[in-house]
Amino acid sequence: MADDIPFERDDDAVPGRVETLSPLIRRVLCPNPGPFTFKGTVTYIVGHGRVAIVDPGPDNAAHVAAVLEAVMGETVEAILVTHTHRDHSPATPAVKAATGATVYAEGPHRAARPLNLGETNALDASGDKDFIPDVALADGAVVSGPGWTLEGVFTPGHCANHMAFALREENSLLSGDHVMAWSTSIVAPPDGSMGDYMASLEKLRARSEAIFWPGHGGAVHEPQRFMRALAHHRLQREASIMRRIGAGDRAIPAIVAAIYEGLDPRLTGAAGLSVFAHLEDLVGRGLVTTDGPPALDGLFRPA
């Protein structure tokens, strides 16, 4: 369980309704709720008159229509995508066709590492492999309009091409799925990497933004405190996995059953992938051993 994290799950967003969050930020919630999306994917509109849209969302006609209605009479100068999971980027072509805006992102969808022999990507269907940005953003690159400046902050881990966007004028961060108030982020190899995730978390902890606006759910208040809890939770999970391996558990299903009490059955697969992410990182650091490359169905032992 993640009881050590001060989650905030009270969010009164209504799908399709435009909500003003701050002087420069509005949001539109997509009606795609679920165990991995909470109440749905959030699309953000930054600025007024000449605006940016961040994360157009899934291929959902009603949501695209709501977003376009929200910016009616305005010029969309930029479409920015935090990452290419299918709940965030597939609506991009429709929004681009309607607005003519330039699309910015870190890059196309890719795995965090090459697949090992015989390995398949358990999250393969979740990746939007058709997505190609008009402009690939490097870490620290800036996209700006009248009254707003968005800085790309490369934050791989949840996804290899994940990029958050810092809104300089409001000292806030559009954090995508890397940091969310309602839940921990899924980190599942080979789509994601636990080592990358933890490094990206430390990178954000070194920054000064005062509030995060995530891709699902409401704002992350006191983000430094929240991220400290996230990091602590991951380290606790790592320690639990090490204890189970030390006690004789060798396979991921046995470890999941031991350390995830009261888990929603719909999340069992995600929990297994999360444990795999930790084990892959532990093998890379020489703390755990396995035969050959780490595998979801592999057997793990103390190093």
C-alpha positions as CSV (number, residue, x, y, z in Angstrom):
1,M,0.0,0.0,0.0
2,A,1.0,3.6,-0.5
3,D,-0.4,5.0,2.8
4,D,2.8,7.0,3.3
5,I,2.0,9.3,0.4
6,P,-0.4,12.2,1.0
7,F,-2.7,11.5,-1.9
8,E,-5.4,14.0,-2.9
9,R,-8.3,12.4,-4.7
10,D,-11.0,15.0,-4.2
11,D,-11.3,16.5,-7.7
12,D,-14.6,17.9,-9.0
13,A,-13.7,18.1,-12.7
14,V,-16.6,17.4,-15.0
15,P,-15.9,15.9,-18.5
16,G,-16.2,18.4,-21.3
17,R,-16.5,21.5,-19.1
18,V,-13.8,24.2,-19.3
19,E,-12.4,25.1,-15.9
20,T,-10.1,27.9,-15.1
21,L,-7.3,26.8,-12.7
22,S,-5.1,29.9,-12.7
23,P,-4.7,33.1,-14.6
24,L,-3.0,31.3,-17.5
25,I,-4.3,27.7,-17.2
26,R,-7.6,26.1,-18.1
27,R,-8.4,22.4,-18.3
28,V,-10.8,20.1,-20.1
29,L,-11.4,16.6,-18.7
30,C,-11.8,13.7,-21.1
31,P,-14.5,11.1,-20.3
32,N,-12.1,8.2,-20.2
33,P,-12.2,7.2,-16.5
34,G,-10.5,3.9,-15.4
35,P,-8.1,2.3,-12.9
36,F,-5.1,3.8,-14.7
37,T,-6.7,7.2,-15.7
38,F,-8.6,8.1,-12.6
39,K,-11.5,10.4,-13.7
40,G,-9.9,10.8,-17.1
41,T,-7.1,12.5,-19.0
42,V,-6.7,16.2,-18.5
43,T,-6.1,18.5,-21.5
44,Y,-4.6,21.9,-20.5
45,I,-5.0,25.2,-22.3
46,V,-2.2,27.7,-21.6
47,G,-2.6,31.4,-22.3
48,H,-5.3,33.6,-23.8
49,G,-5.9,34.7,-27.3
50,R,-2.8,32.9,-28.7
51,V,-2.6,29.7,-26.7
52,A,-1.0,26.3,-26.3
53,I,-2.8,23.0,-25.8
54,V,-1.0,20.4,-23.7
55,D,-1.9,16.7,-24.1
56,P,-4.9,16.6,-26.6
57,G,-5.9,13.2,-25.1
58,P,-7.1,9.9,-26.5
59,D,-8.9,9.4,-29.8
60,N,-12.2,10.6,-28.4
61,A,-14.4,12.7,-30.7
62,A,-16.4,14.2,-27.9
63,H,-13.3,15.3,-26.1
64,V,-11.7,16.8,-29.2
65,A,-14.9,18.7,-29.8
66,A,-14.9,20.1,-26.2
67,V,-11.3,21.1,-26.5
68,L,-11.8,22.9,-29.8
69,E,-14.9,24.6,-28.4
70,A,-12.9,25.8,-25.4
71,V,-10.4,27.6,-27.7
72,M,-13.0,28.9,-30.2
73,G,-12.1,32.4,-31.3
74,E,-8.5,31.9,-30.2
75,T,-5.4,31.0,-32.1
76,V,-3.7,27.7,-31.1
77,E,0.0,28.3,-31.7
78,A,1.4,25.1,-30.2
79,I,0.3,21.6,-29.2
80,L,2.6,20.0,-26.6
81,V,2.5,16.3,-25.7
82,T,4.0,15.0,-22.4
83,H,4.3,11.4,-23.7
84,T,2.8,9.0,-26.1
85,H,0.6,6.7,-24.2
86,R,-2.7,6.3,-25.9
87,D,-4.6,8.3,-23.3
88,H,-2.5,11.4,-24.0
89,S,-1.5,11.8,-27.7
90,P,-3.8,10.2,-30.2
91,A,-6.1,13.2,-30.5
92,T,-3.2,15.3,-31.7
93,P,-3.8,14.8,-35.4
94,A,-7.5,16.0,-35.1
95,V,-6.6,19.0,-33.0
96,K,-3.7,19.9,-35.4
97,A,-6.0,19.5,-38.5
98,A,-8.5,21.9,-36.9
99,T,-6.0,24.5,-35.7
100,G,-2.9,24.2,-37.9
101,A,-0.8,24.4,-34.7
102,T,2.8,23.1,-34.5
103,V,3.2,19.9,-32.5
104,Y,6.0,19.7,-29.9
105,A,7.2,16.7,-27.9
106,E,10.4,15.0,-26.9
107,G,10.1,12.5,-29.7
108,P,8.2,9.5,-31.0
109,H,7.2,6.6,-28.8
110,R,10.0,4.2,-27.9
111,A,10.9,1.6,-25.2
112,A,13.2,2.6,-22.5
113,R,15.6,-0.1,-23.6
114,P,15.9,-2.7,-26.4
115,L,13.8,-5.9,-26.0
116,N,15.6,-8.9,-24.8
117,L,15.6,-12.2,-26.8
118,G,12.0,-13.6,-26.5
119,E,10.7,-10.6,-24.6
120,T,7.5,-8.8,-25.6
121,N,6.4,-5.4,-24.4
122,A,3.5,-6.0,-22.0
123,L,2.3,-2.4,-22.6
124,D,2.8,-2.4,-26.4
125,A,-0.8,-1.6,-27.1
126,S,-0.7,1.4,-24.8
127,G,1.9,3.2,-27.0
128,D,0.9,5.6,-29.8
129,K,3.4,4.5,-32.4
130,D,1.8,6.8,-35.1
131,F,2.8,9.9,-33.2
132,I,5.6,12.1,-34.7
133,P,6.1,15.7,-33.5
134,D,6.7,18.5,-35.8
135,V,9.4,19.7,-33.5
136,A,11.5,17.4,-31.2
137,L,12.2,19.2,-28.0
138,A,15.5,18.9,-26.1
139,D,15.6,19.2,-22.3
140,G,15.4,22.9,-21.4
141,A,14.0,23.9,-24.8
142,V,11.3,26.6,-24.7
143,V,8.0,27.1,-26.5
144,S,6.4,30.5,-25.9
145,G,3.5,32.8,-26.8
146,P,2.2,36.1,-25.6
147,G,2.3,36.0,-21.9
148,W,3.4,32.4,-21.5
149,T,6.6,30.5,-21.6
150,L,6.8,26.6,-21.4
151,E,10.1,25.0,-20.7
152,G,10.5,21.3,-21.6
153,V,11.8,19.2,-18.6
154,F,12.8,15.8,-19.8
155,T,11.5,13.3,-17.2
156,P,11.8,9.7,-18.5
157,G,10.7,6.8,-16.3
158,H,7.0,6.3,-16.8
159,C,7.7,6.4,-20.5
160,A,11.0,6.9,-22.3
161,N,9.9,10.1,-24.1
162,H,8.1,11.7,-21.1
163,M,8.5,15.5,-20.9
164,A,7.0,17.8,-18.3
165,F,6.5,21.5,-19.1
166,A,7.3,24.3,-16.7
167,L,5.2,27.4,-17.0
168,R,7.7,30.1,-16.0
169,E,5.2,32.9,-15.4
170,E,3.3,31.0,-12.7
171,N,6.1,28.9,-11.3
172,S,4.1,25.7,-12.0
173,L,4.7,22.4,-13.8
174,L,2.5,20.5,-16.1
175,S,3.8,17.1,-14.9
176,G,2.1,14.6,-17.2
177,D,2.0,11.2,-15.6
178,H,5.4,11.5,-13.8
179,V,3.9,13.0,-10.6
180,M,0.1,12.8,-9.9
181,A,-1.8,13.7,-6.8
182,W,-4.2,10.8,-7.0
183,S,-1.8,7.8,-7.4
184,T,1.7,6.7,-8.0
185,S,2.9,6.5,-11.6
186,I,3.1,3.2,-13.4
187,V,6.7,2.2,-14.2
188,A,6.8,-0.9,-16.4
189,P,9.7,-2.2,-18.4
190,P,10.6,-2.1,-21.2
191,D,8.2,0.8,-21.8
192,G,9.5,2.5,-18.6
193,S,12.5,2.3,-16.3
194,M,12.6,2.5,-12.5
195,G,16.2,3.9,-12.6
196,D,15.1,6.6,-15.0
197,Y,12.0,7.4,-13.0
198,M,13.9,7.8,-9.7
199,A,16.5,10.0,-11.5
200,S,13.7,12.2,-13.0
201,L,12.1,12.5,-9.6
202,E,15.3,13.8,-8.1
203,K,15.6,16.2,-11.0
204,L,12.2,17.6,-10.3
205,R,12.9,17.8,-6.6
206,A,15.9,20.1,-7.4
207,R,13.5,22.5,-9.1
208,S,11.4,25.2,-7.5
209,E,7.9,25.0,-9.0
210,A,5.3,25.6,-6.4
211,I,2.4,23.6,-7.9
212,F,2.1,20.7,-10.3
213,W,-0.8,20.2,-12.8
214,P,-0.8,16.4,-13.7
215,G,-2.2,14.5,-16.6
216,H,-4.9,12.9,-14.4
217,G,-6.6,14.3,-11.3
218,G,-6.2,17.5,-9.5
219,A,-3.2,19.7,-8.5
220,V,-0.2,18.5,-6.6
221,H,0.2,21.0,-3.8
222,E,3.5,21.2,-1.9
223,P,5.2,19.2,-4.7
224,Q,8.5,19.0,-2.9
225,R,6.9,17.3,0.1
226,F,4.8,15.1,-2.1
227,M,7.8,14.0,-4.2
228,R,9.8,13.3,-1.1
229,A,7.0,10.9,-0.1
230,L,7.0,9.3,-3.5
231,A,10.7,8.7,-3.4
232,H,10.4,7.3,0.1
233,H,7.6,5.0,-1.0
234,R,9.6,3.6,-3.9
235,L,12.6,2.9,-1.6
236,Q,10.3,1.2,0.8
237,R,8.9,-1.0,-2.0
238,E,12.4,-1.8,-3.1
239,A,13.3,-2.8,0.5
240,S,10.2,-5.0,0.7
241,I,11.2,-6.8,-2.5
242,M,14.7,-7.3,-1.2
243,R,13.2,-8.8,2.0
244,R,11.0,-11.2,0.0
245,I,13.9,-12.4,-2.1
246,G,15.9,-12.8,1.1
247,A,13.1,-14.9,2.5
248,G,13.1,-17.2,-0.5
249,D,10.6,-15.8,-2.9
250,R,12.0,-16.1,-6.4
251,A,9.2,-15.3,-8.9
252,I,7.4,-12.0,-9.4
253,P,3.8,-13.4,-8.7
254,A,4.9,-14.6,-5.2
255,I,6.5,-11.2,-4.4
256,V,3.4,-9.3,-5.6
257,A,1.1,-11.5,-3.4
258,A,3.3,-10.9,-0.4
259,I,3.8,-7.1,-0.6
260,Y,0.5,-5.8,-2.2
261,E,-2.2,-6.3,0.4
262,G,-5.8,-5.6,-0.6
263,L,-4.8,-4.9,-4.2
264,D,-7.6,-4.2,-6.8
265,P,-7.5,-7.4,-9.0
266,R,-7.6,-5.1,-12.0
267,L,-4.1,-3.8,-11.0
268,T,-2.4,-7.2,-10.4
269,G,-0.7,-7.0,-13.8
270,A,0.5,-3.5,-13.2
271,A,1.8,-4.5,-9.8
272,G,3.8,-7.3,-11.4
273,L,5.3,-4.9,-13.9
274,S,6.2,-2.5,-11.1
275,V,8.0,-5.2,-9.2
276,F,9.7,-6.2,-12.4
277,A,10.9,-2.5,-12.8
278,H,12.4,-2.6,-9.3
279,L,14.1,-6.0,-10.0
280,E,15.5,-4.8,-13.2
281,D,17.0,-1.8,-11.4
282,L,18.3,-4.0,-8.6
283,V,20.0,-6.4,-11.0
284,G,21.6,-3.4,-12.8
285,R,22.9,-2.2,-9.5
286,G,24.3,-5.6,-8.5
287,L,22.0,-6.2,-5.6
288,V,20.0,-9.0,-7.1
289,T,20.9,-11.7,-9.6
290,T,19.0,-13.7,-12.2
291,D,19.9,-16.0,-15.1
292,G,20.4,-13.9,-18.2
293,P,18.7,-10.6,-18.7
294,P,15.9,-9.8,-16.1
295,A,12.6,-11.2,-17.3
296,L,9.0,-10.9,-16.2
297,D,8.9,-14.7,-15.7
298,G,12.4,-15.0,-14.4
299,L,13.7,-16.2,-11.1
300,F,15.6,-13.8,-8.9
301,R,18.1,-14.4,-6.0
302,P,20.1,-12.3,-3.7
303,A,23.4,-11.3,-5.3
